[in-house]
Amino acid sequence: MLRTADVAAEEGALYQVKVVQFVGGDPANAVWHGMDGTDLNYDFMLTKDCDVTVTYNPQTGEINVYGDGVIPPVYNISYMTAVGAGQGNFLNGITWDPAAAENRMTEVKPGVYEITYEDVDTNTEYQFKFAANGGWDINWGLVKDTEAKLNEANPSQYNGENILFNVESEDDTCNVTLQLDITNWDTTKKTGATYTIFVNREEPTTVAPTTEAPTTEAPTTTQPAPETLAVNVNTGVSEHVTDMPKAFALDGEAAKTVNVGDTFTLTWKLDSDAKAVESLQWIYNYDATKLELVKAEMPQITSGAEINDTVAGVVKANASNIYGYAVDADNAFINLTFKALASGTVDTTMTLDEFALVPVEEPTTEAPTTVEPTTVAPTTVEPTTVAPTTVAPTTKKSTSDSATKDSSNSSNGTVKTGSASMAVIILLVLVSATAAIYFARRRDKE
């Protein structure tokens, strides 16, 4: 059975799922299925918005949750309290108060909590649980269908039932020490926690030194092997980054082993291919029950950066500068220093979630165009000279008003006279390089 939904991530939020079965398709006949056949919710957290897929196997009762941003839940435990039906000296007589300071337990080592009650009445039935941070959101109790055994470790169930016990003894009172061990608790499957009820636990005795003179032979001391923690580091770059860096990797081995109680530093280097980095963001996820963050830094980013470690198990950082950061690929870019809290194995993840380089605009060069000047040769118009023409004037002989036809006129070219006007036109032509002027004069009849 499979179901997928788009889920928006909320920083530090704990998400929970169960599977409901409607018998016969009737909403009024609902059967709820918790994680691995129990009544427990399946808890998870998100590092980013993503599609979340929930699967359920009806044969095994197994529930699983998958998604790009899905990570195991982180439970930030500040302190632990023994809570129950207080009687006499047991639980200091306080009844079911998870915030009672009198019943706050001592963390004797990372993930192991203890409290001792003296002169507790025997042959009396007691019941109790363990509650974190003064409330009931995170608590441990009895695994269903089991019984508490004294002076030995018993499996403890997250959000389980009340633990019942009775110290049967001929003595009237005894000392009772309650212990909860969550060093190997699986935050996803909710298994691995144990509790122990110690009755009259003997404290280690101190042997007084003997007065015998020491021998000259140096004593040999066999030190117990230190508890170790195997740290696995997965490093990756999100496929949604704006620009892909040339390289982003852990400096050194991805798997290392450290002693419990020791501090160590993980270093990442970034290669931007000698280009200025405009903005970036990274997320580191780890198990806060096994690692304690001591220091987080980006030594090459001197301004515009913010590192957020307020949520246990998650370190987030971002930086932005429009002028860009110059990054040296040979030096440390991210340093995370941790203290190992518990033994075992812890898987961690470093993700470069966003990376953008300062945009570079390539200049465009256009070859200049040259227009050759054109020379227009001047044109010269040679002046024309018009030779003047002379028209010889003709002379008209006058006659009397009663003139008669003269039959004796000779044929020597003499013009006959009559009443028509005669005009003599004298043409004077002045010729120059630029123009010609014409003059005309009209002559009246004689």
Secondary structure, 3 states (H helix, E strand, C coil): CEEEEEECCCCCCCEEECEEEEHHHCCCCEEEECHHHCCCCEEEEECCCEEEEEEEECCCCEEEEECCCEECCCCCCCCEEEEEEEECCEEEEEECCCCCHHHECEEEECCEEEEEEEEEECCCEEEEEEEECCCCCCEEEECCCCCCCECCCEEEEECCECEEEECCCCCCEEEEEEEEECCCCCCCCCCCCEEEEEECCCCCCCCCCCCCCCCCCCCCCCCCCCCEEEEEEEEEECCCCCCCCCEEEECCCCEEEEECCCEEEEEEEEECCCCCEEEEEEEEECCCCCEEEEEEECCCCCCCEEEECCCCCEEEEEEEEEEEECCCCCCCCEEEEEEECCCEEEEEEEEEEEEEECCCCCCCCCCCCCCCCCCCCCCCCCCCCCCCCCCCCCCCCCCCCCCCCCCCCCCCCCCCCCCCCCCCCCCCCEECCCCEECCCCCCCCC
